[in-house]
Amino acid sequence: MKMPICKARFAKLCFLISIVFLTSCVSTKNVAYFQDISALGQSELANTAKFTDPVIQPDDILSISIFTIDPTTNMVVNQAASQAISTNVGSVASLGATPPTSGFLVDKNGEIDLSVVGKVKVLGLTTFQARELIKEKAAIVYTNPNVQVRFANFKVTVLGEVNRPASYVVPNEKVSVLDALGLAGDLTIFGKRENVTLIRDNGGKKEFARLDLNSKEIFNSPYYYLKQNDVLYVEPNKGKAASLNQARTQTYALVGSLLSVLVVLFTRL
């Protein structure tokens, strides 16, 4: 009866070792991006997603500068911009290792309050449209004003299996999915490239979209360019779960091996 016991223990040991081997392997089949792009022609690459200028919403922070021919006037107008954040919403720090910025808060009515110029309703406008509107109102007070407007809090958040998950404030309004992932240090080896989730606040409702980084079709997706406050979530693949369980599995295998050796030694005594 000793030999059957030994064979059973040996079979169990082999089974445990096979589990360790299988769970330690991570498939690299879906690691590369745009795997079908080699079949494309140059003309097809031109048919990419169209960029739409983002529009101003309540709680956005706008960086606004008004320049005139009078340097003294410039100081008064633009100094108000540097104090606008601390005066209206307390201290605001930009995220993603971006230095703190200043600007004008868009209130719940979609308005900003500019020094001397007064209140300007910018809700639903692009930064270009807001610039023209502010320039028109500033021209009543100043001679030939030059106005610059841009978002100061264009924020995107990247979570999940990336190297630097965080919220990032970017100075550029034209931000793609790839730009955001680049800021986050790219996906880890455990990131599920064929199933990246985009979460967008659309008129108070959450909108969800699935993006496949393995396919060229991402360049045609209406979600390729991000809007302010978009969230990207990279789901972990099966290799992540395997890596988390690997240490535990190896421990079980080691204990099983020791027990098997003890059983063999005991049966031979």
Backbone as numpy.savetxt, mean C-alpha at the origin, in Angstrom:
# Nx Ny Nz CAx CAy CAz Cx Cy Cz
7.28 -60.92 18.18 6.47 -59.71 18.18 7.32 -58.45 18.18
8.63 -58.60 18.43 9.49 -57.43 18.50 9.67 -56.80 17.13
9.82 -57.57 16.07 10.11 -57.03 14.75 8.94 -56.20 14.20
7.69 -56.66 14.30 6.59 -55.82 13.83 6.54 -54.47 14.51
6.85 -54.44 15.83 6.85 -53.18 16.57 7.90 -52.24 16.00
9.08 -52.78 15.75 10.18 -51.98 15.19 9.80 -51.43 13.82
9.19 -52.28 12.98 8.79 -51.83 11.65 7.76 -50.72 11.73
6.84 -50.83 12.67 5.81 -49.80 12.83 6.43 -48.48 13.26
7.38 -48.57 14.20 8.06 -47.35 14.65 8.88 -46.74 13.53
9.54 -47.57 12.76 10.35 -47.08 11.64 9.47 -46.40 10.59
8.29 -46.97 10.32 7.37 -46.38 9.35 6.87 -45.03 9.84
6.61 -44.90 11.13 6.16 -43.64 11.69 7.26 -42.59 11.58
8.48 -43.00 11.83 9.62 -42.09 11.71 9.75 -41.57 10.28
9.64 -42.46 9.31 9.73 -42.06 7.90 8.61 -41.08 7.54
7.43 -41.32 8.10 6.30 -40.44 7.83 6.55 -39.04 8.36
7.10 -38.95 9.58 7.39 -37.64 10.17 8.46 -36.91 9.38
9.47 -37.64 8.93 10.54 -37.01 8.14 9.99 -36.48 6.82
9.10 -37.22 6.21 8.50 -36.77 4.94 7.68 -35.51 5.13
7.01 -35.37 6.27 6.23 -34.16 6.55 7.15 -32.96 6.62
8.27 -33.10 7.34 9.24 -32.01 7.46 9.76 -31.60 6.09
10.06 -32.58 5.26 10.60 -32.28 3.92 9.59 -31.55 3.06
8.35 -31.98 3.09 7.33 -31.38 2.25 6.98 -29.97 2.69
6.88 -29.74 4.00 6.51 -28.43 4.51 7.62 -27.42 4.38
8.85 -27.88 4.23 9.97 -26.95 4.11 10.14 -26.43 2.69
9.40 -26.98 1.75 9.52 -26.56 0.36 8.50 -25.46 0.06
8.93 -24.37 -0.57 8.06 -23.27 -0.95 8.04 -23.19 -2.47
6.85 -23.28 -3.04 6.74 -23.23 -4.49 7.09 -21.85 -5.01
7.87 -21.81 -6.08 8.26 -20.54 -6.69 7.53 -20.31 -8.02
6.52 -21.10 -8.28 5.83 -21.02 -9.57 5.19 -19.66 -9.78
4.66 -19.03 -8.71 3.94 -17.78 -8.85 4.71 -16.60 -8.29
6.03 -16.69 -8.22 6.83 -15.61 -7.66 7.04 -14.49 -8.66
7.29 -14.80 -9.92 7.61 -13.79 -10.93 6.37 -12.98 -11.29
6.56 -11.66 -11.49 5.47 -10.79 -11.92 5.29 -10.88 -13.45
4.07 -10.55 -13.92 3.77 -10.39 -15.34 4.29 -11.57 -16.17
3.93 -12.77 -15.79 4.49 -13.96 -16.41 4.08 -14.11 -17.88
2.99 -13.47 -18.29 2.54 -13.61 -19.68 2.90 -12.40 -20.53
3.77 -11.54 -20.02 4.07 -10.31 -20.75 4.97 -10.56 -21.95
5.70 -11.66 -21.96 6.61 -11.94 -23.07 5.88 -12.16 -24.38
4.61 -12.54 -24.31 3.83 -12.78 -25.53 3.26 -11.50 -26.12
3.47 -10.37 -25.47 2.89 -9.12 -25.93 3.73 -8.46 -27.01
3.05 -7.69 -27.83 3.76 -6.84 -28.78 3.84 -5.44 -28.22
4.66 -4.59 -28.83 4.84 -3.23 -28.32 3.55 -2.44 -28.38
2.73 -2.64 -29.40 1.49 -1.90 -29.53 0.51 -2.24 -28.42
0.53 -3.48 -27.95 -0.39 -3.89 -26.90 -0.02 -3.25 -25.57
1.26 -3.03 -25.34 1.69 -2.43 -24.09 1.20 -0.99 -23.94
0.86 -0.37 -25.05 0.37 1.01 -24.98 -1.06 1.09 -24.46
-1.80 -0.02 -24.51 -3.19 -0.03 -24.07 -3.27 -0.30 -22.57
-2.86 0.66 -21.80 -2.86 0.50 -20.36 -3.99 1.30 -19.73
-4.14 1.16 -18.41 -5.21 1.85 -17.70 -5.06 3.37 -17.83
-6.19 4.04 -17.92 -6.20 5.49 -18.04 -6.17 6.12 -16.65
-5.32 7.13 -16.50 -5.22 7.82 -15.22 -6.27 8.91 -15.13
-6.96 8.96 -13.99 -7.95 9.99 -13.71 -7.48 10.83 -12.54
-7.45 12.12 -12.71 -7.00 13.00 -11.63 -7.88 12.83 -10.40
-7.28 12.68 -9.22 -8.09 12.58 -8.01 -8.78 13.90 -7.70
-9.92 13.81 -7.04 -10.66 15.02 -6.68 -10.55 15.26 -5.18
-10.75 16.50 -4.80 -10.58 16.92 -3.41 -11.80 16.51 -2.60
-11.55 15.97 -1.42 -12.60 15.50 -0.53 -12.44 16.15 0.84
-13.49 16.11 1.67 -13.35 16.62 3.04 -12.22 15.91 3.79
-11.54 16.63 4.63 -10.41 16.16 5.43 -9.12 16.00 4.63
-9.15 16.30 3.33 -7.89 16.37 2.59 -7.09 17.58 3.07
-5.80 17.51 2.92 -4.92 18.62 3.26 -4.24 19.08 1.98
-4.40 20.34 1.65 -3.87 20.89 0.42 -2.68 21.80 0.71
-1.64 21.60 -0.06 -0.49 22.51 -0.02 -0.74 23.60 -1.06
-0.93 24.84 -0.60 -1.28 25.95 -1.48 -0.27 27.07 -1.30
0.28 27.53 -2.41 1.21 28.66 -2.39 0.71 29.71 -3.37
0.72 30.96 -2.92 0.31 32.08 -3.76 1.48 33.05 -3.85
1.96 33.29 -5.05 3.10 34.18 -5.26 2.64 35.43 -6.01
3.11 36.58 -5.54 2.79 37.85 -6.19 4.08 38.61 -6.46
3.94 39.77 -7.08 5.12 40.57 -7.39 5.65 41.28 -6.15
4.87 41.26 -5.06 5.29 41.90 -3.81 5.81 40.84 -2.85
7.11 40.77 -2.56 7.66 39.75 -1.67 7.04 39.78 -0.28
6.67 40.95 0.21 6.05 41.06 1.53 4.69 40.37 1.56
3.94 40.54 0.51 2.64 39.88 0.41 2.81 38.37 0.35
3.82 37.90 -0.37 4.09 36.46 -0.44 4.28 35.87 0.94
5.04 36.59 1.78 5.33 36.08 3.12 4.04 35.94 3.93
3.15 36.92 3.84 1.91 36.89 4.61 1.01 35.75 4.15
0.84 35.59 2.84 -0.05 34.57 2.30 0.45 33.17 2.61
1.71 32.90 2.36 2.25 31.55 2.50 2.61 31.18 3.92
2.80 32.18 4.79 3.02 31.89 6.20 1.75 31.32 6.81
0.61 31.81 6.34 -0.66 31.27 6.83 -0.80 29.80 6.49
-0.27 29.39 5.34 -0.33 27.98 4.94 0.46 27.11 5.88
1.63 27.62 6.33 2.47 26.82 7.22 1.84 26.65 8.59
0.90 27.51 8.95 0.25 27.43 10.26 -1.12 26.77 10.19
-1.58 26.49 8.97 -2.96 26.03 8.82 -3.22 24.71 9.52
-2.29 23.76 9.43 -2.51 22.44 10.01 -2.57 22.51 11.52
-1.59 23.16 12.14 -1.56 23.22 13.60 -2.73 24.01 14.15
-3.21 24.98 13.39 -4.33 25.80 13.86 -5.65 25.04 13.79
-5.83 24.23 12.73 -7.14 23.62 12.48 -7.27 22.19 13.01
-6.21 21.39 12.93 -6.37 19.97 13.26 -5.29 19.46 14.21
-4.56 20.34 14.83 -3.50 19.87 15.71 -2.30 19.45 14.91
-1.36 18.79 15.55 -0.14 18.39 14.85 -0.41 17.19 13.97
0.03 17.27 12.74 -0.14 16.18 11.77 1.23 15.77 11.30
1.55 14.47 11.43 2.84 13.95 10.96 2.60 13.05 9.77
3.37 13.23 8.72 3.27 12.35 7.57 3.87 11.00 7.90
3.36 9.95 7.27 3.80 8.60 7.54 4.75 8.12 6.47
5.35 6.94 6.70 6.23 6.35 5.71 7.53 7.10 5.58
8.09 7.58 6.70 9.38 8.26 6.73 9.37 9.54 5.90
8.19 10.13 5.67 8.08 11.39 4.97 8.09 12.52 5.99
8.87 13.60 5.79 8.93 14.67 6.77 7.58 15.34 6.93
7.28 15.90 8.12 6.00 16.57 8.34 5.76 17.67 7.31
4.50 17.80 6.89 4.17 18.79 5.87 3.08 19.71 6.40
2.86 20.81 5.72 1.85 21.77 6.13 0.88 21.99 4.99
-0.24 22.63 5.29 -1.23 22.87 4.27 -2.54 23.32 4.86
-3.57 23.35 4.03 -4.90 23.79 4.44 -5.85 22.61 4.48
-6.55 22.48 5.59 -7.51 21.40 5.77 -8.81 21.72 5.05
-9.31 20.77 4.28 -10.63 20.90 3.64 -11.67 20.50 4.68
-12.55 21.43 5.03 -13.51 21.15 6.10 -14.67 20.30 5.59
-15.62 20.03 6.48 -16.74 19.13 6.14 -17.62 19.71 5.04
-17.55 21.02 4.84 -18.34 21.64 3.77 -17.56 21.70 2.46
-16.34 21.15 2.48 -15.53 21.16 1.26 -14.85 22.48 1.00
-14.64 23.28 2.05 -14.06 24.61 1.89 -12.70 24.71 2.57
-11.88 25.62 2.08 -10.64 26.00 2.73 -10.70 27.49 3.01
-9.97 27.91 4.05 -9.98 29.32 4.45 -8.61 29.91 4.21
-8.49 30.72 3.18 -7.21 31.32 2.81 -7.10 32.72 3.38
-5.91 33.05 3.84 -5.66 34.39 4.36 -5.93 35.43 3.28
-6.68 36.48 3.66 -7.04 37.61 2.79 -8.04 37.19 1.71
-7.78 36.09 1.01 -8.67 35.65 -0.07 -10.02 35.22 0.49
-10.02 34.55 1.65 -11.26 34.10 2.27 -11.55 32.64 1.98
-12.79 32.22 2.19 -13.17 30.82 2.01 -13.38 30.49 0.53
-12.86 29.31 0.15 -12.99 28.84 -1.23 -13.50 27.40 -1.20
-14.58 27.13 -1.93 -15.13 25.76 -1.98 -14.41 24.97 -3.05
-13.69 23.91 -2.62 -12.89 23.12 -3.55 -13.36 21.67 -3.62
-14.44 21.35 -2.95 -14.95 19.97 -2.92 -15.25 19.47 -4.33
-14.71 18.28 -4.66 -14.98 17.66 -5.95 -14.13 18.18 -7.09
-13.22 19.11 -6.80 -12.35 19.65 -7.85 -11.02 18.90 -7.88
-10.39 18.89 -9.05 -9.01 18.42 -9.13 -8.10 19.55 -8.64
-6.85 19.24 -8.41 -5.93 20.30 -7.96 -5.76 21.37 -9.03
-5.84 20.98 -10.29 -5.74 21.96 -11.38 -6.94 22.90 -11.34
-8.15 22.34 -11.19 -9.35 23.17 -11.12 -9.34 24.07 -9.89
-8.87 23.52 -8.76 -8.78 24.32 -7.53 -7.79 25.47 -7.72
-6.70 25.21 -8.40 -5.70 26.25 -8.66 -6.29 27.39 -9.46
-7.05 27.05 -10.49 -7.65 28.10 -11.33 -8.68 28.91 -10.55
-9.45 28.22 -9.69 -10.46 28.92 -8.90 -9.81 29.86 -7.89
-8.79 29.36 -7.20 -8.09 30.20 -6.21 -7.39 31.37 -6.89
-6.82 31.12 -8.04 -6.15 32.19 -8.80 -7.16 33.28 -9.19
-8.35 32.87 -9.56 -9.39 33.83 -9.94 -9.79 34.70 -8.75
-9.95 34.08 -7.58 -10.33 34.85 -6.38 -9.18 35.69 -5.86
-7.95 35.16 -5.97 -6.79 35.91 -5.48 -6.52 37.13 -6.35
-6.90 37.06 -7.64 -6.67 38.18 -8.55 -7.48 39.40 -8.17
-8.52 39.22 -7.37 -9.32 40.36 -6.90 -8.51 41.19 -5.90
-7.64 40.50 -5.17 -6.86 41.16 -4.12 -5.44 41.48 -4.57
-4.84 40.57 -5.31 -3.43 40.71 -5.71 -3.31 40.90 -7.22
-2.19 41.45 -7.61 -1.91 41.67 -9.03 -1.16 40.47 -9.62
-1.72 39.88 -10.64 -1.10 38.75 -11.34 -0.57 37.66 -10.39
-1.45 37.09 -9.55 -0.97 36.04 -8.63 -0.64 34.74 -9.37
0.36 34.06 -8.86 0.72 32.73 -9.37 0.39 31.72 -8.26
-0.47 30.75 -8.57 -0.97 29.83 -7.55 -0.52 28.40 -7.84
-0.09 27.72 -6.79 0.26 26.30 -6.88 -0.57 25.52 -5.86
-1.16 24.41 -6.29 -1.98 23.58 -5.41 -1.62 22.11 -5.62
-1.42 21.39 -4.54 -1.22 19.94 -4.63 -1.69 19.31 -3.32
-1.90 17.99 -3.35 -2.27 17.26 -2.15 -1.06 17.16 -1.22
-1.29 17.41 0.06 -0.23 17.26 1.05 -0.40 15.98 1.86
-1.53 15.31 1.70 -1.77 14.08 2.48 -2.29 12.95 1.60
-1.73 12.82 0.40 -2.14 11.71 -0.47 -1.55 10.43 0.12
-2.38 9.70 0.84 -1.92 8.56 1.63 -2.43 7.25 1.05
-1.55 6.26 0.97 -1.93 4.89 0.64 -1.35 3.97 1.71
-2.05 2.89 1.98 -1.63 1.95 3.02 -1.39 0.59 2.40
-0.26 -0.03 2.76 0.09 -1.36 2.25 0.28 -2.29 3.44
-0.50 -3.37 3.47 -0.48 -4.30 4.60 -0.23 -5.73 4.10
0.05 -6.62 5.03 0.20 -8.03 4.69 1.63 -8.41 4.42
1.81 -9.30 3.44 3.12 -9.89 3.15 3.99 -8.98 2.28
4.38 -7.84 2.86 5.35 -6.94 2.24 6.46 -6.70 3.26
7.58 -6.18 2.80 8.73 -6.02 3.69 8.58 -4.86 4.66
7.83 -3.81 4.26 7.65 -2.66 5.15 6.18 -2.24 5.15
5.30 -3.00 5.80 3.88 -2.61 5.84 3.72 -1.30 6.61
2.99 -0.36 6.02 2.81 0.95 6.66 1.88 1.79 5.81
1.55 2.98 6.31 0.85 3.99 5.53 1.90 4.96 4.99
1.74 5.34 3.72 2.72 6.18 3.06 2.05 7.43 2.49
2.60 8.59 2.82 2.16 9.84 2.23 3.08 10.15 1.06
2.51 10.29 -0.12 3.32 10.48 -1.33 3.04 11.86 -1.92
4.05 12.52 -2.47 3.87 13.87 -3.01 3.28 13.87 -4.41
3.16 12.70 -5.01 2.71 12.62 -6.40 1.28 12.08 -6.44
0.41 12.71 -7.22 -0.97 12.26 -7.31 -1.12 11.03 -8.18
-0.16 10.79 -9.07 -0.24 9.66 -9.98 0.55 8.49 -9.40
-0.13 7.70 -8.59 0.50 6.59 -7.87 -0.14 5.29 -8.30
0.65 4.35 -8.76 0.13 3.06 -9.21 0.28 2.02 -8.10
-0.31 0.86 -8.34 -0.17 -0.27 -7.41 1.30 -0.63 -7.26
2.04 -0.63 -8.35 3.46 -0.99 -8.30 4.26 0.05 -7.53
3.89 1.32 -7.65 4.57 2.37 -6.88 4.40 2.11 -5.38
3.16 1.81 -4.98 2.87 1.59 -3.56 3.62 0.37 -3.03
3.64 -0.70 -3.81 4.36 -1.90 -3.38 5.86 -1.64 -3.31
6.36 -0.79 -4.20 7.76 -0.42 -4.16 8.10 0.35 -2.89
7.21 1.26 -2.47 7.42 1.99 -1.22 7.48 1.03 -0.04
6.66 -0.03 -0.11 6.61 -1.01 0.97 7.71 -2.06 0.88
8.67 -1.87 -0.01 9.79 -2.80 -0.09 9.50 -4.08 -0.84
8.44 -4.10 -1.67 8.05 -5.27 -2.46 7.46 -6.37 -1.58
6.87 -7.36 -2.22 6.28 -8.49 -1.51 7.38 -9.40 -0.97
7.08 -10.06 0.13 7.97 -11.10 0.61 7.78 -12.35 -0.25
8.62 -13.34 -0.06 8.51 -14.58 -0.82 7.20 -15.29 -0.51
6.57 -14.94 0.61 5.33 -15.59 1.01 4.09 -14.82 0.55
4.27 -13.71 -0.18 3.13 -12.93 -0.64 2.40 -13.60 -1.79
1.09 -13.57 -1.76 0.27 -14.20 -2.80 0.10 -13.21 -3.94
0.94 -13.30 -4.94 0.99 -12.32 -6.01 -0.23 -12.34 -6.92
-0.91 -13.45 -6.96 -2.07 -13.56 -7.83 -3.36 -13.12 -7.15
-3.26 -12.63 -5.91 -4.48 -12.28 -5.18 -4.20 -11.13 -4.21
-3.94 -9.95 -4.75 -3.74 -8.75 -3.93 -5.07 -8.01 -3.85
-5.49 -7.68 -2.65 -6.78 -7.04 -2.44 -6.62 -5.53 -2.32
-7.43 -4.79 -3.06 -7.48 -3.34 -2.93 -8.79 -2.95 -2.26
-8.70 -2.12 -1.23 -9.88 -1.64 -0.50 -9.96 -0.13 -0.69
-11.10 0.33 -1.18 -11.27 1.76 -1.48 -12.56 2.28 -0.88
-12.49 3.46 -0.30 -13.67 4.12 0.24 -14.31 4.92 -0.89
-15.48 4.49 -1.32 -16.15 5.13 -2.45 -17.49 5.69 -1.98
-17.51 6.97 -1.66 -18.75 7.60 -1.21 -19.27 7.04 0.10
-18.37 6.68 1.01 -18.78 6.13 2.30 -18.97 4.63 2.30
-18.87 3.99 1.14 -19.00 2.54 1.04 -17.65 1.92 0.67
-17.39 0.75 1.20 -16.14 0.06 0.91 -16.25 -0.70 -0.42
-15.25 -0.48 -1.25 -15.19 -1.13 -2.55 -13.96 -2.04 -2.58
-14.13 -3.26 -3.06 -13.06 -4.25 -3.06 -12.72 -4.67 -4.49
-11.44 -4.90 -4.72 -11.00 -5.37 -6.03 -9.84 -6.34 -5.84
-9.75 -7.34 -6.73 -8.67 -8.32 -6.72 -7.70 -8.03 -7.86
-6.42 -8.01 -7.55 -5.39 -7.72 -8.55 -4.43 -8.89 -8.66
-4.09 -9.25 -9.89 -3.18 -10.36 -10.15 -1.87 -9.81 -10.70
-0.83 -9.81 -9.86 0.47 -9.28 -10.27 1.18 -10.22 -11.24
0.71 -11.45 -11.36 1.33 -12.40 -12.29 0.91 -12.15 -13.73
-0.14 -11.36 -13.90 -0.71 -11.19 -15.24 -0.51 -9.77 -15.76
-0.37 -9.64 -17.06 -0.28 -8.34 -17.73 -1.57 -7.55 -17.60
-2.68 -8.22 -17.28 -3.97 -7.55 -17.22 -4.03 -6.49 -16.13
-3.09 -6.53 -15.20 -3.09 -5.51 -14.15 -2.91 -4.12 -14.73
-2.20 -4.03 -15.87 -1.97 -2.73 -16.51 -3.25 -2.16 -17.13
-4.24 -3.03 -17.35 -5.52 -2.59 -17.89 -6.58 -2.38 -16.82
-6.25 -2.72 -15.57 -7.24 -2.65 -14.50 -7.59 -1.20 -14.16
-8.88 -0.91 -13.94 -9.26 0.44 -13.51 -8.74 0.78 -12.12
-8.20 -0.22 -11.43 -7.64 -0.01 -10.08 -6.11 0.07 -10.10
-5.54 0.10 -11.29 -4.07 0.15 -11.37 -3.52 1.42 -10.73
-4.21 2.55 -10.96 -3.83 3.79 -10.30 -4.63 3.96 -9.01
-3.95 4.31 -7.95 -4.58 4.39 -6.64 -5.17 5.78 -6.39
-6.14 5.80 -5.50 -6.71 7.05 -5.01 -6.32 7.24 -3.55
-6.47 8.48 -3.07 -6.08 8.74 -1.70 -6.86 7.85 -0.73
-6.13 7.36 0.27 -6.66 6.49 1.33 -6.95 5.06 0.87
-6.48 4.68 -0.31 -6.59 3.27 -0.74 -5.74 2.38 0.15
-6.20 1.14 0.32 -5.48 0.14 1.11 -5.19 -1.08 0.25
-3.95 -1.52 0.23 -3.56 -2.76 -0.46 -3.24 -3.81 0.59
-3.82 -4.99 0.44 -3.53 -6.09 1.36 -3.01 -7.28 0.56
-1.81 -7.74 0.94 -1.18 -8.88 0.27 -1.40 -10.11 1.14
-2.14 -11.06 0.61 -2.48 -12.28 1.36 -1.29 -13.24 1.40
-1.06 -13.90 2.54 0.01 -14.89 2.59 -0.35 -16.16 1.83
0.64 -16.81 1.26 0.39 -18.07 0.56 0.55 -19.26 1.50
0.42 -20.46 0.96 0.49 -21.66 1.80 1.89 -21.83 2.39
2.90 -21.33 1.69 4.26 -21.45 2.21 4.43 -20.72 3.53
3.66 -19.63 3.73 3.74 -18.90 4.99 3.27 -19.76 6.15
2.12 -20.41 5.97 1.60 -21.29 7.01 2.57 -22.44 7.27
3.16 -22.95 6.19 4.12 -24.05 6.35 5.34 -23.60 7.13
5.81 -22.36 6.87 6.99 -21.87 7.57 6.71 -21.66 9.05
5.47 -21.21 9.36 5.12 -21.01 10.76 5.02 -22.33 11.51
4.59 -23.37 10.80 4.44 -24.67 11.44 5.70 -25.54 11.36
6.69 -25.07 10.62 7.86 -25.90 10.37 8.62 -26.22 11.66
8.82 -25.17 12.48 9.56 -25.39 13.72 8.84 -26.39 14.62
7.51 -26.23 14.69 6.73 -27.16 15.52 6.79 -28.57 14.96
6.69 -28.68 13.62 6.75 -30.00 13.00 8.10 -30.66 13.21
9.17 -29.86 13.10 10.50 -30.41 13.30 10.69 -30.89 14.73
10.09 -30.15 15.67 10.17 -30.57 17.07 9.46 -31.91 17.27
8.27 -32.01 16.69 7.53 -33.27 16.79 8.31 -34.41 16.14
8.94 -34.12 15.00 9.70 -35.16 14.31 10.89 -35.61 15.15
11.56 -34.64 15.78 12.70 -34.98 16.61 12.28 -35.82 17.81
11.18 -35.41 18.45 10.68 -36.20 19.58 10.29 -37.60 19.13
9.62 -37.67 17.96 9.24 -38.99 17.45 10.44 -39.86 17.14
11.49 -39.24 16.60 12.71 -39.99 16.29 13.35 -40.54 17.56
13.43 -39.71 18.58 14.02 -40.16 19.85 13.20 -41.29 20.47
11.88 -41.14 20.41 11.04 -42.20 20.96 11.23 -43.50 20.20
11.36 -43.37 18.86 11.55 -44.58 18.04 12.85 -45.27 18.39
13.91 -44.46 18.57 15.22 -45.04 18.94 15.12 -45.72 20.30
14.42 -45.07 21.23 14.27 -45.68 22.56 13.52 -46.99 22.50
12.45 -47.00 21.65 11.66 -48.22 21.52 12.51 -49.35 20.94
13.32 -49.01 19.89 14.17 -50.04 19.28 15.16 -50.59 20.29
15.79 -49.66 21.06 16.76 -50.11 22.06 16.07 -50.96 23.13
14.86 -50.52 23.52 14.16 -51.27 24.56 13.79 -52.67 24.10
13.37 -52.78 22.84 12.94 -54.10 22.34 14.12 -55.05 22.17
15.34 -54.49 22.03 16.51 -55.35 21.86 17.13 -55.79 23.19
16.70 -55.13 24.24 17.23 -55.51 25.56 16.62 -56.83 26.06
